[in-house]
Amino acid sequence: MKAIAITAFGGPDRLTLIDLPAPTCGPDQVIIHVQAAGVGMWDVKARQGSLTLEGQQFPLILGWESAGIIEQVGATVTGLNVGTRVISTTYQVGIGHYAQSVAVPAHLVAPAPSSLDALHAAALPIGGLTAYQAIYEVLKMQRGETLLITGAAGGTGTLAVQLAAHLGVHVIATASSKNHPYLQQLGASELIDYAQTDFASVVQAAHPKGIDAVLDCVGGETAARSLKVVRDGGRFVTIVDLEQVTPTRHIDTQLLYYRPDGQQLAELTKLVDAGQLTVHLDQVFPLEKASQAHERLETRHHQGKIVLSLEG
Protein backbone atom coordinates (compact mmCIF):
# COMPACT_ATOMS: atom_id res chain seq x y z
CA MET A 1 0.00 0.00 0.00
CA LYS A 2 1.00 3.63 -0.43
CA ALA A 3 1.71 5.58 2.75
CA ILE A 4 3.35 8.77 3.96
CA ALA A 5 6.08 7.96 6.46
CA ILE A 6 9.25 9.39 7.96
CA THR A 7 12.58 7.62 8.40
CA ALA A 8 14.05 10.39 10.57
CA PHE A 9 12.71 13.32 12.57
CA GLY A 10 12.77 16.79 11.06
CA GLY A 11 10.91 19.24 8.86
CA PRO A 12 8.11 18.73 6.32
CA ASP A 13 10.64 17.47 3.79
CA ARG A 14 10.95 14.29 5.88
CA LEU A 15 7.46 13.21 4.77
CA THR A 16 7.94 10.63 2.03
CA LEU A 17 5.51 8.59 -0.06
CA ILE A 18 6.60 4.96 0.17
CA ASP A 19 5.28 1.42 -0.40
CA LEU A 20 4.68 -0.61 2.76
CA PRO A 21 2.96 -3.92 3.49
CA ALA A 22 -0.77 -3.61 4.08
CA PRO A 23 -1.79 -4.09 7.73
CA THR A 24 -3.18 -7.38 8.99
CA CYS A 25 -6.43 -7.52 10.92
CA GLY A 26 -6.33 -8.52 14.57
CA PRO A 27 -9.32 -10.26 16.16
CA ASP A 28 -10.52 -7.03 17.82
CA GLN A 29 -9.71 -4.76 14.89
CA VAL A 30 -11.16 -3.60 11.60
CA ILE A 31 -9.24 -2.75 8.45
CA ILE A 32 -10.32 0.60 7.02
CA HIS A 33 -9.79 1.62 3.42
CA VAL A 34 -8.77 5.23 4.06
CA GLN A 35 -10.42 7.87 1.88
CA ALA A 36 -9.18 10.96 3.73
CA ALA A 37 -6.92 11.69 6.70
CA GLY A 38 -6.90 14.70 8.99
CA VAL A 39 -3.75 16.77 9.50
CA GLY A 40 -3.04 18.30 12.90
CA MET A 41 -0.36 19.52 15.28
CA TRP A 42 -0.08 15.99 16.68
CA ASP A 43 1.35 14.98 13.31
CA VAL A 44 3.76 17.91 13.26
CA LYS A 45 5.07 17.09 16.73
CA ALA A 46 5.47 13.42 15.83
CA ARG A 47 7.35 14.39 12.67
CA GLN A 48 9.62 16.71 14.64
CA GLY A 49 10.31 14.11 17.31
CA SER A 50 8.85 16.18 20.17
CA LEU A 51 6.02 13.68 20.59
CA THR A 52 7.10 10.05 20.78
CA LEU A 53 5.42 6.82 21.80
CA GLU A 54 7.03 3.84 23.48
CA GLY A 55 8.07 1.30 20.88
CA GLN A 56 8.06 3.80 18.03
CA GLN A 57 10.31 2.87 15.12
CA PHE A 58 11.06 3.89 11.55
CA PRO A 59 9.61 3.94 9.00
CA LEU A 60 6.86 5.69 10.95
CA ILE A 61 3.51 6.28 9.27
CA LEU A 62 2.01 9.53 10.52
CA GLY A 63 -1.64 10.45 10.95
CA TRP A 64 -3.94 10.05 13.94
CA GLU A 65 -7.41 10.26 12.31
CA SER A 66 -9.24 9.31 9.14
CA ALA A 67 -12.50 8.57 7.38
CA GLY A 68 -13.01 5.56 5.18
CA ILE A 69 -14.81 2.29 4.50
CA ILE A 70 -14.44 -0.94 6.47
CA GLU A 71 -12.92 -3.61 4.26
CA GLN A 72 -12.25 -6.35 6.83
CA VAL A 73 -13.63 -7.16 10.30
CA GLY A 74 -11.81 -9.07 13.05
CA ALA A 75 -13.15 -12.38 14.36
CA THR A 76 -14.40 -10.99 17.70
CA VAL A 77 -15.82 -7.71 16.40
CA THR A 78 -19.56 -7.15 16.50
CA GLY A 79 -21.70 -4.24 15.34
CA LEU A 80 -19.39 -3.22 12.48
CA ASN A 81 -19.68 -4.53 8.95
CA VAL A 82 -17.67 -4.55 5.75
CA GLY A 83 -18.72 -1.64 3.56
CA THR A 84 -19.70 0.69 6.43
CA ARG A 85 -18.48 4.30 6.24
CA VAL A 86 -16.61 5.12 9.44
CA ILE A 87 -14.39 7.62 11.22
CA SER A 88 -11.69 6.82 13.75
CA THR A 89 -8.77 8.20 15.67
CA THR A 90 -5.92 6.35 17.36
CA TYR A 91 -2.91 7.18 19.47
CA GLN A 92 -0.93 3.97 19.33
CA VAL A 93 2.40 2.71 18.02
CA GLY A 94 2.14 1.21 14.55
CA ILE A 95 -1.20 2.75 13.64
CA GLY A 96 -0.84 5.59 11.13
CA HIS A 97 -3.66 7.01 9.04
CA TYR A 98 -1.61 8.62 6.23
CA ALA A 99 -2.01 5.34 4.34
CA GLN A 100 -4.35 3.54 1.97
CA SER A 101 -5.31 1.07 4.71
CA VAL A 102 -5.19 1.18 8.50
CA ALA A 103 -5.95 -1.41 11.19
CA VAL A 104 -7.90 0.17 14.05
CA PRO A 105 -9.24 -1.28 17.32
CA ALA A 106 -12.99 -1.64 16.80
CA HIS A 107 -13.90 0.29 19.96
CA LEU A 108 -12.26 3.41 18.50
CA VAL A 109 -14.42 3.36 15.36
CA ALA A 110 -17.78 5.09 14.83
CA PRO A 111 -20.14 5.49 11.89
CA ALA A 112 -19.27 8.50 9.75
CA PRO A 113 -21.88 11.28 9.62
CA SER A 114 -24.24 10.49 6.76
CA SER A 115 -24.43 14.20 5.94
CA LEU A 116 -20.67 14.54 5.32
CA ASP A 117 -18.40 13.37 2.54
CA ALA A 118 -15.16 11.61 3.48
CA LEU A 119 -13.08 14.79 3.39
CA HIS A 120 -15.26 16.60 5.91
CA ALA A 121 -15.72 13.46 8.00
CA ALA A 122 -11.94 13.08 8.34
CA ALA A 123 -11.80 16.58 9.80
CA LEU A 124 -14.03 15.64 12.73
CA PRO A 125 -12.35 13.06 15.02
CA ILE A 126 -9.47 14.78 16.85
CA GLY A 127 -10.81 18.33 16.74
CA GLY A 128 -14.25 17.10 17.73
CA LEU A 129 -13.05 14.92 20.60
CA THR A 130 -10.69 17.60 21.89
CA ALA A 131 -13.44 20.22 21.85
CA TYR A 132 -16.00 17.81 23.34
CA GLN A 133 -13.73 16.71 26.17
CA ALA A 134 -12.62 20.28 26.91
CA ILE A 135 -16.13 21.74 26.99
CA TYR A 136 -18.01 18.90 28.72
CA GLU A 137 -15.42 16.99 30.79
CA VAL A 138 -12.63 19.39 31.81
CA LEU A 139 -14.18 22.86 31.83
CA LYS A 140 -17.68 21.54 32.57
CA MET A 141 -19.23 24.62 30.95
CA GLN A 142 -22.72 25.65 32.04
CA ARG A 143 -25.41 27.74 30.38
CA GLY A 144 -24.87 31.45 31.00
CA GLU A 145 -21.14 31.18 31.68
CA THR A 146 -18.51 33.05 29.67
CA LEU A 147 -15.72 31.25 27.80
CA LEU A 148 -12.73 32.66 25.91
CA ILE A 149 -11.45 30.50 23.06
CA THR A 150 -8.07 31.52 21.64
CA GLY A 151 -7.17 30.40 18.13
CA ALA A 152 -10.89 29.93 17.54
CA ALA A 153 -10.67 29.64 13.75
CA GLY A 154 -8.63 26.43 13.79
CA GLY A 155 -9.88 22.87 13.51
CA THR A 156 -10.52 22.45 17.23
CA GLY A 157 -11.57 26.05 17.88
CA THR A 158 -14.37 26.11 15.31
CA LEU A 159 -15.90 22.97 16.81
CA ALA A 160 -15.48 24.22 20.39
CA VAL A 161 -17.27 27.47 19.53
CA GLN A 162 -20.25 25.50 18.29
CA LEU A 163 -20.40 23.06 21.21
CA ALA A 164 -20.16 25.88 23.76
CA ALA A 165 -22.73 28.05 21.99
CA HIS A 166 -25.08 25.06 21.77
CA LEU A 167 -24.88 24.80 25.57
CA GLY A 168 -25.88 28.44 25.95
CA VAL A 169 -22.37 29.65 26.83
CA HIS A 170 -21.31 33.22 26.01
CA VAL A 171 -18.32 32.68 23.71
CA ILE A 172 -15.49 35.17 23.21
CA ALA A 173 -13.29 34.18 20.26
CA THR A 174 -9.88 35.44 19.17
CA ALA A 175 -9.07 35.19 15.47
CA SER A 176 -7.94 37.38 12.61
CA SER A 177 -10.64 39.75 11.40
CA LYS A 178 -11.19 37.82 8.15
CA ASN A 179 -12.51 34.91 10.22
CA HIS A 180 -14.92 36.95 12.34
CA PRO A 181 -18.03 36.58 10.15
CA TYR A 182 -17.59 32.81 10.05
CA LEU A 183 -17.11 32.49 13.81
CA GLN A 184 -20.08 34.73 14.46
CA GLN A 185 -22.16 32.44 12.28
CA LEU A 186 -20.97 29.48 14.37
CA GLY A 187 -22.19 31.14 17.58
CA ALA A 188 -19.39 33.35 18.92
CA SER A 189 -20.82 36.34 20.83
CA GLU A 190 -17.69 38.51 21.00
CA LEU A 191 -14.86 38.58 18.46
CA ILE A 192 -11.38 39.99 18.95
CA ASP A 193 -8.67 40.43 16.31
CA TYR A 194 -5.56 39.32 18.18
CA ALA A 195 -3.33 40.87 15.50
CA GLN A 196 -4.75 44.36 15.93
CA THR A 197 -5.25 44.63 19.68
CA ASP A 198 -4.28 43.17 23.05
CA PHE A 199 -7.08 40.65 23.42
CA ALA A 200 -6.55 40.31 27.19
CA SER A 201 -7.06 44.05 27.72
CA VAL A 202 -10.23 43.98 25.61
CA VAL A 203 -11.67 41.07 27.61
CA GLN A 204 -10.73 42.66 30.95
CA ALA A 205 -12.37 45.93 29.94
CA ALA A 206 -15.59 44.18 28.94
CA HIS A 207 -15.57 41.73 31.87
CA PRO A 208 -13.83 43.50 34.79
CA LYS A 209 -14.81 40.78 37.28
CA GLY A 210 -13.19 38.13 35.11
CA ILE A 211 -14.66 35.37 32.97
CA ASP A 212 -15.46 31.81 33.94
CA ALA A 213 -13.14 29.84 31.70
CA VAL A 214 -10.57 29.78 28.89
CA LEU A 215 -9.94 27.17 26.20
CA ASP A 216 -6.50 27.94 24.80
CA CYS A 217 -5.70 26.56 21.34
CA VAL A 218 -2.50 28.59 20.81
CA GLY A 219 -0.18 28.12 23.79
CA GLY A 220 2.92 30.10 24.72
CA GLU A 221 2.52 33.81 25.46
CA THR A 222 -1.12 33.73 24.33
CA ALA A 223 -1.89 31.13 26.98
CA ALA A 224 -0.11 33.16 29.64
CA ARG A 225 -2.01 36.34 28.77
CA SER A 226 -5.37 34.62 28.55
CA LEU A 227 -4.96 33.32 32.10
CA LYS A 228 -5.14 36.92 33.35
CA VAL A 229 -8.78 37.32 32.31
CA VAL A 230 -10.07 34.37 34.35
CA ARG A 231 -11.91 35.10 37.61
CA ASP A 232 -10.83 33.64 40.92
CA GLY A 233 -12.10 30.08 41.06
CA GLY A 234 -12.33 29.92 37.28
CA ARG A 235 -11.03 27.26 34.91
CA PHE A 236 -8.31 27.23 32.27
CA VAL A 237 -7.42 24.46 29.84
CA THR A 238 -4.85 24.49 27.05
CA ILE A 239 -4.49 21.91 24.31
CA VAL A 240 -0.94 23.07 23.51
CA ASP A 241 1.32 23.49 26.57
CA LEU A 242 1.50 24.85 30.11
CA GLU A 243 5.10 26.05 29.86
CA GLN A 244 4.30 29.75 30.31
CA VAL A 245 1.20 29.30 32.46
CA THR A 246 1.90 30.14 36.12
CA PRO A 247 -1.35 30.94 37.94
CA THR A 248 -0.97 33.30 40.89
CA ARG A 249 -4.61 33.03 41.94
CA HIS A 250 -7.01 30.17 42.61
CA ILE A 251 -7.56 29.01 39.03
CA ASP A 252 -7.84 25.40 37.92
CA THR A 253 -5.31 25.00 35.08
CA GLN A 254 -5.02 21.86 33.00
CA LEU A 255 -3.31 20.57 29.88
CA LEU A 256 -5.65 18.45 27.76
CA TYR A 257 -4.45 15.63 25.54
CA TYR A 258 -7.48 14.30 23.72
CA ARG A 259 -8.58 10.74 24.46
CA PRO A 260 -9.59 8.45 21.56
CA ASP A 261 -13.17 7.39 22.27
CA GLY A 262 -15.47 5.62 19.82
CA GLN A 263 -18.62 6.35 21.84
CA GLN A 264 -17.93 10.08 21.87
CA LEU A 265 -17.21 9.96 18.14
CA ALA A 266 -20.67 8.46 17.70
CA GLU A 267 -22.14 11.35 19.74
CA LEU A 268 -20.33 13.85 17.50
CA THR A 269 -21.72 12.07 14.44
CA LYS A 270 -25.24 12.51 15.84
CA LEU A 271 -24.65 16.23 16.44
CA VAL A 272 -23.41 16.67 12.87
CA ASP A 273 -26.33 14.80 11.32
CA ALA A 274 -28.77 16.77 13.51
CA GLY A 275 -27.38 20.01 12.07
CA GLN A 276 -25.97 21.14 15.43
CA LEU A 277 -22.31 20.86 14.42
CA THR A 278 -20.64 21.79 11.15
CA VAL A 279 -17.15 20.92 9.95
CA HIS A 280 -15.16 23.42 7.93
CA LEU A 281 -12.22 22.55 5.66
CA ASP A 282 -9.36 24.95 5.20
CA GLN A 283 -7.59 23.13 2.38
CA VAL A 284 -7.36 19.64 0.88
CA PHE A 285 -4.07 18.16 -0.35
CA PRO A 286 -3.47 14.85 -2.14
CA LEU A 287 -1.60 12.28 -0.04
CA GLU A 288 1.65 12.82 -1.90
CA LYS A 289 1.55 16.53 -1.00
CA ALA A 290 1.57 15.87 2.76
CA SER A 291 4.65 18.07 3.18
CA GLN A 292 2.72 21.04 1.77
CA ALA A 293 -0.16 20.26 4.14
CA HIS A 294 2.23 20.41 7.09
CA GLU A 295 3.70 23.68 5.85
CA ARG A 296 0.20 25.14 5.61
CA LEU A 297 -0.65 23.98 9.12
CA GLU A 298 2.49 25.47 10.60
CA THR A 299 1.63 28.95 9.31
CA ARG A 300 -1.26 28.90 11.85
CA HIS A 301 -3.35 30.99 9.43
CA HIS A 302 -5.77 28.21 8.48
CA GLN A 303 -9.53 28.41 8.96
CA GLY A 304 -10.87 25.02 9.89
CA LYS A 305 -9.17 21.71 9.17
CA ILE A 306 -6.48 20.63 6.72
CA VAL A 307 -7.09 17.21 5.16
CA LEU A 308 -5.26 14.74 2.95
CA SER A 309 -7.25 13.06 0.19
CA LEU A 310 -6.50 9.48 -0.81
CA GLU A 311 -9.18 9.34 -3.50
CA GLY A 312 -8.61 10.50 -7.07
N, C-alpha and C positions, 0 to 999 in steps of 0.2 A: 504494500500500500504506500501511497505518497503521504509524507508527513513533514512538518516543519520542526526541526530539532536543532539543538546546539551541541557542539562538541567541546566548548570551552566558554567560560563566562566572559561577558563583555558587552559591547554596544549592539545596536540593531543589526549591524553587518554580520553578527554571529548566527543569525537566523538563516538556516539553510534548508532547502527542499531536498529531501532524500527519500530513498526507498527503504522501507523496513518491513519485517514480517508482520502480517496481520495478527491482531491479538486473538488469543484463544478464550473460550467462554468457560468461566468457572461455574460451579453448580448454583451459586447464589447471584450470578451476574447476568446481564444481557449485553449483547453486542449491538452497538448502535452505528448505523451508517450515517456519518456526520454530514449534514447539509450546510451548516454554518456554525462558526465558533466565535464566542465573544472575546474581546481583547480588553485587558484591564491592567491596573498597576501591579496586581499579583504577578502577571506574566513578565512585566518589566523587571521587577525585583528578582524573580527567579532567573531571568536571563543575565542580570548583573551579578548574581551570586550573593545578594544580600538577604535572600530568602531561600533557605535550603531545608530539605527534608531528610530524615535519617534513611540511609540506604540509597540515596540519590546517586545515579551514575550516568555517564555519557555513553551513547548519545541520549540526550534528554528531550523528549517531546514536550513542548510547552502547551499551555491552554488548560483552563480550569472549568470551562462551561461550554455547552453546545446544545444545538437542536438537531434532531434527525429522526430516523425511522429505525425501529427495532428490526434487526435481521436475524437474530438468534437469541433463544431464551434458555437459561440454565435449567438443569434438571429439577431443582428445588424451588424454582420461581413460580409464583402464582399471581394472577391478576394482571399480568403483562403479556401481550401477544405479538408475534411477528407481524410487521406491517403497521404497528401503532406509531403515530407521531408523538415524540416525547422531547422533554428538556431534562437536563441534568447538570449537576456540578459536583466536582470531586476535589479532594485535597489530599491525594495519596501518591506515594511513590509509584512510578510506572504507569500512571494513568494520565495521558495527555490528550487534549481535545483538538489540537491543531493537526488532525489526521483524518484520513478517509474513514477509518473505523476506530471505535474505542470500546473497551470492555468496562462496564460500570456496575457497581453493586446495585442490585435491584431496588433497595430501599432508598436510594438517592435519585431515583427516576420518577418523573411525574408526567402525566399527559400534557402535551403542548396546548396552549390556548388555541381553540378552533378558529378564533377571529384573527390570528396572526399568521403570516408566512414564516418560513424558517429563519429568515434573516432577523426579523423582529423578535421572534421567540428566543433566539440565541442571545439576545440582549437582555433578557429578563433574569436569569438565575442568580448571578452573584450580586448585581445591583439590587435586585428585588429582595433577596434574602438579607443583605446587609441593611437595607432601609427598614425592612420589616422587623428585624431583630433589634435595631436601634430604637425605633419608634415604640414598639409594643413591649419588648422584653427589658431593655436596659434603661431607657429614659422613662418608660411607662407614662407616656403623654396622655393627658386628660383634656376633655372638651373645655374650651375657654382659656387654656394655658397659652403661653407665648413661647415660640421656639425659633431660634436663629439657625439657619442652615447656611454654612459657608461653602463656596464652590457648588452652588445649587444647580448649575446648568449641566453638570456632568452626569454620567450614567447612574450613579447612586443618588445624587442630589435630586434629579428630576422625579425619581420614584418616591423619594422621601417626602418631597413637597406634597405630592398627591396623597400619600398615606396619611400624613399629618392633617392636611386640609379636610380629608374625608372624616377624620375624627372630630372635627370642629376646633382644631388648634389654630391659633393666630400665627401664621408663618411669616418670618422675616427672611428674605433670601438675598445673598450677595452673589452678584454675577456682573459681567460686563453689560453695558446698556443695551447692546444689540439683542441680548437674551431676555430682557425684561418683559416684552409682550408675551413671549412664550410661557415664562414662569408665572405670569399673572393669570394666563389662561388655565394653567395647571392648578391654581389655587393659592399662590403666594399673595399675602395681604400687603406687605411692605417690600420694596425692592431698593437695593443699594448698589451703586456702581463702585466696586472696590478700587477701581483704577483711577477714579476721579475724586474720591473723598475718603476720609478715615472712617471706615464703617463702624468702628467701635464708638467713636464720638457721636455719630448719628444715632445709633441705638440708645446710647446713654442719655442723649438729649430727649429722645422720644419716650424713653422708659426709665426715668430717673431712679425708680425703686429697684431696678434690675428686672431681668426676664427669668422665666422659669428654667429654660434649658437651651443647650447648644448642641447641634450635631455638626461637627467639623469634618469637612471632606477635603481639606487642604493641608493641614499640618503646619509645622514650623512656627514662624512669627505670627501667622494668621491665627493659629490655634491659641497662642499665648495671648493675643489681643482680644480674641473673642471671649476668653475666660473672664475678662474684666466686666463684662456686661451682665453676668449671671448674678442673681440675688443670693443672699445668704441662704443656705439650705437648698440651693438649686442643683441642677444636674448638668454634667458636661460629658460628652462622649466624642472621641475622635476615631476615625477609621484609618488614620495615617500613622501618627506617632505622638508620644507624650514627652518627647525630649525637651521641649521648651515650656511645658506646662507645669507650673509650680504654684498651686493654689495657696493663697495666704488667708483665706476665709473658709468657712464650713461649706464646701462645695464637693459633691460627689463626682470625681473625675475617673473616667474609665477609657481604656483602649479596647476597641471592638474588632476582633477578627471574626468574620462571618463563619457560621457553622453550616455545612452542607446538611440539608434536611428535605427529604422528599415530600413529607406531609405539608410543610410550609410552602414548597413549590406548588403543590396542588392548590393551596389556598390562594396563592398569587394568580394561578391560572384562572380560578373562579372570578377573582376581582377583575382581571382583564376581560374575560368574556361577558361580565356583567356591565362593562363600560365604565367601571370605577377606577381603572388604572390603564394608562396608555404608555407605550414604549416608543421612544424617539431614537432614531438612528442619526448619528453624525455623519459617518462615511462608511462605505463598504469597500473592502479590498479583496482581490482574489487571493487564495491561499499563498501563492508564490510571491506575493507582495507583502508578506507579513512584516518585513523590515520597515516598509513605508507606513504600515499601520502603527507600529511602535513609535516611529518618529512623530506621527501625528498625535498620538496619545501624550507623548512627553512634552508637547508644546503647551498642554493644559488649556488650550483654547477651543476644545471641542464642545459641542452642544449635544448631549445625549451620548449614545454608545457607539463605539467603533467595532465593526464586525468583519470577520473573514468569511468569504463565500467559498464553498467547495463544490458548487454546482455551476456548470456552464463556463 
